[in-house]
Each structure stands twice: as structure tokens, then as C-alpha cells.
């Protein structure tokens, strides 16, 4: 149970740091990090898989899991599907900031529900 919480927290922190990276760093020291559709798709799937495991372990409730699943099904999947279609299924395409924000929101939702 604790290992799943650490995975979720790592996903949330890792994605969050990528989204906000470089904001206060001088231009000469900035490192550009590209989040591809493949990376974000894997992150979202890992978040969903982890929440399913937490449900099976009894660490989260069915309503909590349903909240995560609803976000994944109604917000993440349509946006991700559109992005993949727009990229002509080239998963190495850099993801849009909006898609990165959705992935971060999904990870944060899972993390928030598992820390209570």
C-alpha cells in the first residue's frame, strides 16, 4: 500500500515539476524537457492502474475510484485520443500544455485521494 502511494506521489511530483520547470531559472541554465504523447499516455495509465490496485487492496473506496475513473474516461481519454489523432498516431509528438495539465490533474487527483 505504501509503495503505491509513493508511486502516485512520484508521478504527481514528476509531472508537476515538468509542467513548471524553468519558470524561475535563468535562460542560460534552463533545461528543456519535452513531454511526448507516449510519456503522458503512460503516466495516465499508470495512475489509473495504481488507483485500481489501491481499490483492490481496500486503500480507497469505490466512490473514490469512480471519481478517478470518471475523470480518466470523460476528460483524459477524449483529450488524449484527439491529441493522438491530430498527431497522426505519432506518439513521439510533444504534448500540448493543455494535455500536460490534464495528466497532472489526474495524477494529483489520485494522489489526493490516496493520502487521506
DSSP file (Angstrom, degrees, kcal/mol; ACC not computed):
  #  RESIDUE AA STRUCTURE BP1 BP2  ACC     N-H-->O    O-->H-N    N-H-->O    O-->H-N    TCO  KAPPA ALPHA  PHI   PSI    X-CA   Y-CA   Z-CA
    1    1 A X     >        0   0    0      0, 0.0     4,-1.7     0, 0.0     5,-0.2   0.000 360.0 360.0 360.0 -46.5    0.0    0.0    0.0
    2    2 A X  H  >  +     0   0    0      1,-0.2     4,-2.1     2,-0.2     5,-0.1   0.864 360.0  56.1 -63.9 -35.7    2.7    2.4    0.9
    3    3 A X  H  > S+     0   0    0      1,-0.2     4,-2.1     2,-0.2    -1,-0.2   0.877 105.5  51.3 -66.2 -36.3    4.6    1.7   -2.3
    4    4 A X  H  > S+     0   0    0      2,-0.2     4,-2.6     1,-0.2    -1,-0.2   0.893 108.4  51.6 -66.8 -38.2    1.6    2.6   -4.4
    5    5 A X  H  X S+     0   0    0     -4,-1.7     4,-2.6     1,-0.2    -2,-0.2   0.901 110.0  49.6 -63.5 -39.5    1.3    5.9   -2.6
    6    6 A X  H  X S+     0   0    0     -4,-2.1     4,-2.6     2,-0.2    -2,-0.2   0.891 110.2  50.7 -66.4 -38.3    4.9    6.6   -3.3
    7    7 A X  H  X S+     0   0    0     -4,-2.1     4,-2.6     2,-0.2    -2,-0.2   0.945 112.7  45.8 -62.8 -47.9    4.4    5.8   -7.0
    8    8 A X  H  X S+     0   0    0     -4,-2.6     4,-2.7     1,-0.2    -2,-0.2   0.918 113.5  49.2 -62.0 -44.4    1.5    8.1   -7.2
    9    9 A X  H  X S+     0   0    0     -4,-2.6     4,-2.9     1,-0.2     5,-0.3   0.908 111.1  50.1 -62.7 -41.4    3.3   10.8   -5.4
   10   10 A X  H  X S+     0   0    0     -4,-2.6     4,-2.8     2,-0.2     5,-0.2   0.907 111.3  48.9 -63.5 -41.5    6.3   10.4   -7.6
   11   11 A X  H  X S+     0   0    0     -4,-2.6     4,-2.5     2,-0.2     5,-0.3   0.937 114.0  45.9 -62.3 -46.0    4.1   10.6  -10.7
   12   12 A X  H  X S+     0   0    0     -4,-2.7     4,-2.3    95,-0.2    -2,-0.2   0.927 117.5  42.6 -64.5 -45.3    2.4   13.7   -9.5
   13   13 A X  H  X S+     0   0    0     -4,-2.9     4,-2.4    -5,-0.2    -2,-0.2   0.902 114.9  50.3 -69.0 -40.5    5.6   15.4   -8.4
   14   14 A X  H  X S+     0   0    0     -4,-2.8     4,-1.5    -5,-0.3    -2,-0.2   0.928 114.9  42.3 -64.0 -45.6    7.5   14.4  -11.5
   15   15 A X  H  X S+     0   0    0     -4,-2.5     4,-2.3    -5,-0.2    -1,-0.2   0.903 113.9  52.4 -68.5 -41.0    4.8   15.6  -13.9
   16   16 A X  H  X S+     0   0    0     -4,-2.3     4,-1.8    -5,-0.3    -2,-0.2   0.888 108.0  51.1 -62.8 -38.8    4.2   18.8  -11.9
   17   17 A X  H  X S+     0   0    0     -4,-2.4     4,-0.8     1,-0.2    -1,-0.2   0.838 110.0  50.2 -69.3 -30.8    7.9   19.6  -12.0
   18   18 A X  H  < S+     0   0    0     -4,-1.5     3,-0.4     2,-0.2    -2,-0.2   0.905 109.3  51.0 -70.8 -40.9    8.0   19.2  -15.7
   19   19 A X  H  < S+     0   0    0     -4,-2.3    -2,-0.2     1,-0.2    -1,-0.2   0.875 122.3  31.5 -63.9 -37.2    5.0   21.4  -16.2
   20   20 A X  H >< S+     0   0    0     -4,-1.8     3,-1.3    -5,-0.2    -1,-0.2   0.406  89.3 130.0-102.0   1.6    6.5   24.2  -14.1
   21   21 A X  T 3<  +     0   0    0     -4,-0.8    12,-0.1    -3,-0.4    -3,-0.1  -0.252  69.4  17.2 -63.3 139.5   10.2   23.6  -14.9
   22   22 A X  T 3  S+     0   0    0      7,-0.1    -1,-0.2    10,-0.1     8,-0.1   0.435  82.2 121.2  87.2   0.0   12.3   26.6  -16.0
   23   23 A X  S <  S+     0   0    0     -3,-1.3    -2,-0.1     1,-0.2     7,-0.0   0.891  89.8  19.6 -65.8 -40.0   10.0   29.4  -14.8
   24   24 A X  S    S+     0   0    0      2,-0.1     2,-0.3     3,-0.0    -1,-0.2   0.358 100.5 106.9-112.6   4.8   12.5   31.0  -12.5
   25   25 A X  S    S-     0   0    0      1,-0.1     5,-0.1     2,-0.1     0, 0.0  -0.666  79.1-105.7 -85.6 136.6   15.7   29.6  -13.9
   26   26 A X    >>  -     0   0    0     -2,-0.3     3,-1.9     1,-0.1     4,-0.7  -0.277  32.5-112.5 -57.5 146.9   17.9   31.9  -15.8
   27   27 A X  G >4 S+     0   0    0      1,-0.3     3,-0.7     2,-0.2    -1,-0.1   0.818 115.4  57.2 -52.7 -35.9   17.8   31.3  -19.6
   28   28 A X  G 34 S+     0   0    0      1,-0.2    -1,-0.3     3,-0.0    -2,-0.1   0.723 111.9  42.0 -70.4 -19.7   21.4   30.1  -19.8
   29   29 A X  G <4 S+     0   0    0     -3,-1.9    -1,-0.2    -7,-0.1    -2,-0.2   0.439  86.2 119.6-106.0  -1.7   20.7   27.4  -17.2
   30   30 A X    <<  -     0   0    0     -4,-0.7     2,-0.5    -3,-0.7    -3,-0.0  -0.375  47.5-155.5 -70.1 141.7   17.3   26.1  -18.4
   31   31 A X        -     0   0    0     -2,-0.1     2,-0.5     2,-0.0    -2,-0.1  -0.976  14.5-135.8-114.7 127.3   16.9   22.6  -19.5
   32   32 A X        -     0   0    0     -2,-0.5     2,-0.5   -10,-0.0   -10,-0.1  -0.729  19.6-169.4 -87.4 125.9   14.2   21.9  -21.9
   33   33 A X        -     0   0    0     -2,-0.5     2,-0.5   -15,-0.2   -12,-0.0  -0.967   6.9-154.5-115.9 126.9   12.1   18.8  -21.1
   34   34 A X        -     0   0    0     -2,-0.5     2,-0.7    60,-0.0    -2,-0.0  -0.882   2.2-155.3-106.1 127.0    9.7   17.5  -23.7
   35   35 A X        -     0   0    0     -2,-0.5    60,-3.4    60,-0.2     2,-0.1  -0.888  18.2-159.6 -99.0 114.4    6.7   15.5  -22.7
   36   36 A X  B  >  -A   94   0A   0     -2,-0.7     4,-2.4    58,-0.3    58,-0.2  -0.417  31.6-108.1 -88.1 167.2    5.6   13.3  -25.6
   37   37 A X  H  > S+     0   0    0     56,-2.0     4,-2.6    54,-0.3     5,-0.2   0.872 120.7  55.2 -60.1 -37.0    2.2   11.8  -26.1
   38   38 A X  H  > S+     0   0    0     53,-2.4     4,-2.2    55,-0.2    -1,-0.2   0.923 108.4  46.6 -63.4 -44.6    3.7    8.4  -25.3
   39   39 A X  H  > S+     0   0    0     52,-0.3     4,-2.3     2,-0.2    -2,-0.2   0.930 115.4  45.2 -64.6 -46.2    5.1    9.6  -21.9
   40   40 A X  H  X S+     0   0    0     -4,-2.4     4,-2.6     2,-0.2     5,-0.2   0.893 111.4  52.7 -67.2 -38.5    1.8   11.3  -20.9
   41   41 A X  H  X S+     0   0    0     -4,-2.6     4,-2.3    -5,-0.2    -1,-0.2   0.914 111.4  47.1 -60.9 -42.4   -0.2    8.3  -22.0
   42   42 A X  H  X S+     0   0    0     -4,-2.2     4,-2.4    -5,-0.2    -2,-0.2   0.881 111.3  51.4 -66.2 -38.8    2.0    6.0  -19.9
   43   43 A X  H  X S+     0   0    0     -4,-2.3     4,-2.1     2,-0.2    -2,-0.2   0.926 111.8  46.3 -63.5 -45.9    1.7    8.3  -16.9
   44   44 A X  H  X S+     0   0    0     -4,-2.6     4,-2.3     2,-0.2    -2,-0.2   0.915 113.2  49.0 -65.0 -42.9   -2.1    8.5  -17.1
   45   45 A X  H  X S+     0   0    0     -4,-2.3     4,-3.0    -5,-0.2     5,-0.2   0.905 110.2  51.7 -63.8 -40.4   -2.4    4.7  -17.5
   46   46 A X  H  X S+     0   0    0     -4,-2.4     4,-2.5     2,-0.2    -1,-0.2   0.893 109.4  50.5 -63.2 -39.4    0.0    4.2  -14.5
   47   47 A X  H  X S+     0   0    0     -4,-2.1     4,-2.1     2,-0.2    -2,-0.2   0.924 113.3  45.0 -63.1 -44.0   -2.2    6.5  -12.4
   48   48 A X  H  X S+     0   0    0     -4,-2.3     4,-2.0     2,-0.2    -2,-0.2   0.920 113.9  49.0 -66.8 -44.1   -5.3    4.6  -13.4
   49   49 A X  H  X S+     0   0    0     -4,-3.0     4,-2.1     1,-0.2    -2,-0.2   0.900 111.1  50.6 -61.6 -41.5   -3.7    1.2  -12.8
   50   50 A X  H  X S+     0   0    0     -4,-2.5     4,-2.4     1,-0.2    -1,-0.2   0.894 109.0  50.8 -65.3 -39.7   -2.4    2.3   -9.4
   51   51 A X  H  X S+     0   0    0     -4,-2.1     4,-2.0     1,-0.2    -1,-0.2   0.879 108.8  52.0 -66.9 -35.2   -5.8    3.5   -8.4
   52   52 A X  H  X S+     0   0    0     -4,-2.0     4,-2.3     2,-0.2    -2,-0.2   0.907 110.2  48.7 -65.3 -41.0   -7.3    0.2   -9.4
   53   53 A X  H  X S+     0   0    0     -4,-2.1     4,-2.0     2,-0.2    -2,-0.2   0.899 109.5  52.3 -64.2 -40.6   -4.7   -1.7   -7.3
   54   54 A X  H  X>S+     0   0    0     -4,-2.4     5,-2.5     1,-0.2     6,-1.0   0.881 109.0  50.6 -63.6 -37.0   -5.5    0.6   -4.4
   55   55 A X  H ><5S+     0   0    0     -4,-2.0     3,-1.1     4,-0.2    -2,-0.2   0.934 109.2  50.4 -63.7 -46.0   -9.2   -0.2   -4.7
   56   56 A X  H 3<5S+     0   0    0     -4,-2.3    -2,-0.2     1,-0.3    -1,-0.2   0.839 111.2  49.4 -61.4 -33.0   -8.4   -3.9   -4.7
   57   57 A X  H 3<5S-     0   0    0     -4,-2.0    -1,-0.3    -5,-0.1    -2,-0.2   0.573 115.0-117.0 -81.9  -9.5   -6.3   -3.5   -1.6
   58   58 A X  T <<5S+     0   0    0     -3,-1.1    -3,-0.2    -4,-0.6    -2,-0.1   0.629  80.3 124.1  82.5  13.5   -9.1   -1.6    0.1
   59   59 A X  S   <S+     0   0    0     -5,-2.5     2,-0.3    -6,-0.2    -4,-0.2   0.734  76.3  29.4 -79.9 -22.9   -6.9    1.6    0.4
   60   60 A X  S    S-     0   0    0     -6,-1.0    -2,-0.2    -9,-0.1     2,-0.1  -0.929  87.6-113.6-130.5 159.7   -9.5    3.7   -1.4
   61   61 A X     >  -     0   0    0     -2,-0.3     4,-2.5     1,-0.1     5,-0.2  -0.402  28.3-108.2 -88.2 166.3  -13.3    3.4   -1.6
   62   62 A X  H  > S+     0   0    0      1,-0.2     4,-2.8     2,-0.2     5,-0.2   0.923 120.5  51.7 -60.2 -45.1  -15.4    2.5   -4.6
   63   63 A X  H  > S+     0   0    0      1,-0.2     4,-1.7     2,-0.2    -1,-0.2   0.881 109.8  50.2 -61.0 -35.3  -16.7    6.1   -4.8
   64   64 A X  H  > S+     0   0    0      2,-0.2     4,-1.8     1,-0.2    -1,-0.2   0.936 112.3  46.5 -65.7 -44.9  -13.1    7.4   -4.7
   65   65 A X  H  X S+     0   0    0     -4,-2.5     4,-3.0     1,-0.2    -2,-0.2   0.903 109.8  54.5 -63.1 -40.5  -12.1    5.0   -7.5
   66   66 A X  H  X S+     0   0    0     -4,-2.8     4,-2.6     1,-0.2    -1,-0.2   0.855 105.0  53.9 -62.5 -34.8  -15.2    6.0   -9.5
   67   67 A X  H  X S+     0   0    0     -4,-1.7     4,-1.8     2,-0.2    -1,-0.2   0.919 112.2  43.8 -64.3 -43.3  -14.2    9.7   -9.3
   68   68 A X  H  X S+     0   0    0     -4,-1.8     4,-2.6     2,-0.2    -2,-0.2   0.936 114.7  49.0 -65.8 -46.9  -10.8    8.8  -10.7
   69   69 A X  H  X S+     0   0    0     -4,-3.0     4,-2.9     1,-0.2     5,-0.2   0.878 109.1  53.0 -62.3 -38.9  -12.3    6.6  -13.4
   70   70 A X  H  X S+     0   0    0     -4,-2.6     4,-2.8     2,-0.2     5,-0.4   0.914 110.7  46.7 -63.9 -42.4  -14.8    9.2  -14.4
   71   71 A X  H  X>S+     0   0    0     -4,-1.8     4,-2.2     2,-0.2     5,-2.2   0.936 114.5  47.8 -62.4 -45.7  -12.0   11.8  -14.9
   72   72 A X  I  <>S+     0   0    0     -4,-2.6     5,-2.9     3,-0.2    -2,-0.2   0.919 118.9  39.2 -61.3 -45.5  -10.0    9.3  -16.8
   73   73 A X  I  <5S+     0   0    0     -4,-2.9     5,-0.3     3,-0.2    -2,-0.2   0.871 125.5  32.8 -75.7 -38.4  -12.9    8.3  -19.1
   74   74 A X  I  <5S+     0   0    0     -4,-2.8    -3,-0.2    -5,-0.2    -2,-0.2   0.745 134.0  17.4 -96.3 -23.9  -14.6   11.6  -19.6
   75   75 A X  I  X5S+     0   0    0     -4,-2.2     4,-1.5    -5,-0.4    -3,-0.2   0.795 126.3  39.6-110.9 -54.2  -11.7   14.1  -19.6
   76   76 A X  I  ><S+     0   0    0     -5,-2.2     4,-3.1     1,-0.2     5,-0.3   0.971 113.9  48.3 -67.1 -55.6   -8.4   12.4  -20.1
   77   77 A X  H  ><S+     0   0    0     -5,-2.9     4,-2.9     1,-0.2     5,-0.2   0.896 112.8  46.8 -57.5 -46.9   -9.3    9.7  -22.8
   78   78 A X  H  > S+     0   0    0     -5,-0.3     4,-2.2     2,-0.2    -1,-0.2   0.930 116.5  44.8 -61.6 -42.7  -11.1   12.1  -25.2
   79   79 A X  H  X S+     0   0    0     -4,-1.5     4,-2.2     2,-0.2    -2,-0.2   0.917 116.0  46.4 -66.4 -42.5   -8.4   14.7  -25.0
   80   80 A X  H  X S+     0   0    0     -4,-3.1     4,-2.6     2,-0.2     5,-0.2   0.922 111.7  51.3 -66.4 -43.6   -5.6   12.1  -25.4
   81   81 A X  H  X S+     0   0    0     -4,-2.9     4,-2.4    -5,-0.3    -1,-0.2   0.900 111.0  48.4 -59.4 -41.7   -7.4   10.4  -28.3
   82   82 A X  H  X S+     0   0    0     -4,-2.2     4,-2.7    -5,-0.2    -1,-0.2   0.904 111.2  50.2 -65.1 -41.7   -7.8   13.8  -30.0
   83   83 A X  H  X S+     0   0    0     -4,-2.2     4,-1.7     2,-0.2    -2,-0.2   0.910 111.9  47.4 -63.9 -41.9   -4.2   14.6  -29.5
   84   84 A X  H  <>S+     0   0    0     -4,-2.6     5,-3.1     2,-0.2     6,-0.4   0.912 113.4  48.2 -66.1 -42.3   -3.1   11.2  -30.9
   85   85 A X  H ><5S+     0   0    0     -4,-2.4     3,-1.4    -5,-0.2    -2,-0.2   0.909 110.9  50.7 -64.2 -41.3   -5.4   11.6  -33.9
   86   86 A X  H 3<5S+     0   0    0     -4,-2.7    -1,-0.2     1,-0.3    -2,-0.2   0.833 110.2  49.9 -64.9 -31.8   -4.1   15.1  -34.5
   87   87 A X  T ><5S-     0   0    0     -4,-1.7     3,-1.3    -5,-0.2    -1,-0.3   0.338 116.1-117.8 -87.0   7.0   -0.5   13.8  -34.4
   88   88 A X  T < 5 -     0   0    0     -3,-1.4    -3,-0.2     1,-0.3    -2,-0.1   0.898  69.9 -58.0  54.2  44.1   -1.5   11.1  -36.8
   89   89 A X  T 3 <S+     0   0    0     -5,-3.1     2,-1.2     1,-0.2    -1,-0.3   0.636  96.7 143.6  62.9  19.1   -0.6    8.5  -34.2
   90   90 A X    X   -     0   0    0     -3,-1.3     3,-1.8    -6,-0.4   -53,-0.2  -0.744  29.0-173.0 -87.2  96.0    3.0    9.7  -33.8
   91   91 A X  T 3  S+     0   0    0     -2,-1.2   -53,-2.4     1,-0.3   -52,-0.3   0.551  76.7  70.6 -71.6  -6.2    3.4    9.2  -30.1
   92   92 A X  T 3  S+     0   0    0    -55,-0.2    -1,-0.3   -56,-0.2     2,-0.1   0.462  73.9 116.5 -86.1  -0.2    6.8   11.0  -30.1
   93   93 A X  S <  S-     0   0    0     -3,-1.8   -56,-2.0     1,-0.1     2,-0.2  -0.420  78.1-106.1 -66.7 140.6    4.9   14.2  -30.8
   94   94 A X  B     -A   36   0A   0    -58,-0.2   -58,-0.3    -2,-0.1    -1,-0.1  -0.510  38.6-121.1 -69.5 132.5    5.3   16.8  -28.0
   95   95 A X        -     0   0    0    -60,-3.4   -60,-0.2    -2,-0.2    -1,-0.1  -0.383  25.2-107.7 -75.0 151.7    2.1   17.1  -26.0
   96   96 A X     >  -     0   0    0      1,-0.1     4,-2.3    -2,-0.1     5,-0.2  -0.367  26.7-112.9 -73.5 157.3    0.3   20.4  -25.7
   97   97 A X  H  > S+     0   0    0      1,-0.2     4,-2.3     2,-0.2     5,-0.1   0.860 118.2  56.7 -58.6 -34.8    0.3   22.3  -22.4
   98   98 A X  H  > S+     0   0    0      2,-0.2     4,-1.9     1,-0.2    -1,-0.2   0.911 108.0  46.1 -63.9 -41.5   -3.4   21.6  -22.0
   99   99 A X  H  > S+     0   0    0      2,-0.2     4,-2.3     1,-0.2    -2,-0.2   0.887 111.2  52.3 -69.0 -38.3   -2.8   17.8  -22.2
  100  100 A X  H  X S+     0   0    0     -4,-2.3     4,-2.3     1,-0.2    -2,-0.2   0.897 108.4  51.9 -62.3 -39.1    0.1   18.1  -19.8
  101  101 A X  H  X S+     0   0    0     -4,-2.3     4,-2.3     2,-0.2    -2,-0.2   0.895 108.6  50.3 -65.0 -39.9   -2.2   19.9  -17.4
  102  102 A X  H  X S+     0   0    0     -4,-1.9     4,-2.4     2,-0.2    -2,-0.2   0.916 110.6  49.2 -63.7 -42.7   -4.9   17.2  -17.7
  103  103 A X  H  X S+     0   0    0     -4,-2.3     4,-2.3     1,-0.2    -2,-0.2   0.901 112.0  48.6 -63.3 -40.3   -2.3   14.5  -16.9
  104  104 A X  H  X S+     0   0    0     -4,-2.3     4,-2.5     2,-0.2    -1,-0.2   0.886 110.2  52.2 -65.9 -38.1   -1.1   16.5  -13.9
  105  105 A X  H  X S+     0   0    0     -4,-2.3     4,-2.4     2,-0.2    -2,-0.2   0.903 109.4  49.3 -64.6 -41.4   -4.7   16.9  -12.8
  106  106 A X  H  X S+     0   0    0     -4,-2.4     4,-2.3     2,-0.2    -2,-0.2   0.937 112.6  46.9 -62.7 -47.4   -5.3   13.1  -13.0
  107  107 A X  H  X S+     0   0    0     -4,-2.3     4,-2.5     1,-0.2   -95,-0.2   0.898 113.0  49.7 -61.8 -40.6   -2.1   12.3  -11.0
  108  108 A X  H  X S+     0   0    0     -4,-2.5     4,-3.1     2,-0.2    -1,-0.2   0.886 108.5  53.2 -66.5 -38.4   -3.0   14.9   -8.4
  109  109 A X  H  X S+     0   0    0     -4,-2.4     4,-2.2     2,-0.2    -2,-0.2   0.936 111.9  44.5 -61.5 -46.9   -6.5   13.5   -8.1
  110  110 A X  H  X S+     0   0    0     -4,-2.3     4,-1.6     1,-0.2    -2,-0.2   0.929 115.6  47.9 -62.7 -45.1   -5.1   10.0   -7.4
  111  111 A X  H  X S+     0   0    0     -4,-2.5     4,-0.9     1,-0.2    -2,-0.2   0.909 111.1  50.8 -62.9 -43.0   -2.5   11.3   -5.1
  112  112 A X  H >< S+     0   0    0     -4,-3.1     3,-0.5     1,-0.2     4,-0.3   0.909 111.9  46.3 -63.0 -43.3   -5.1   13.5   -3.2
  113  113 A X  H 3< S+     0   0    0     -4,-2.2     3,-0.4     1,-0.2    -1,-0.2   0.780 112.3  50.5 -72.0 -25.8   -7.5   10.6   -2.7
  114  114 A X  H 3< S+     0   0    0     -4,-1.6    -1,-0.2     1,-0.2    -2,-0.2   0.576 102.0  60.3 -90.4  -9.0   -4.8    8.2   -1.6
  115  115 A X    <<        0   0    0     -4,-0.9    -1,-0.2    -3,-0.5    -2,-0.2   0.485 360.0 360.0 -96.1  -2.1   -3.3   10.5    1.1
  116  116 A X              0   0    0     -3,-0.4    -1,-0.2    -4,-0.3    -2,-0.1   0.456 360.0 360.0 -85.8 360.0   -6.5   10.8    3.2
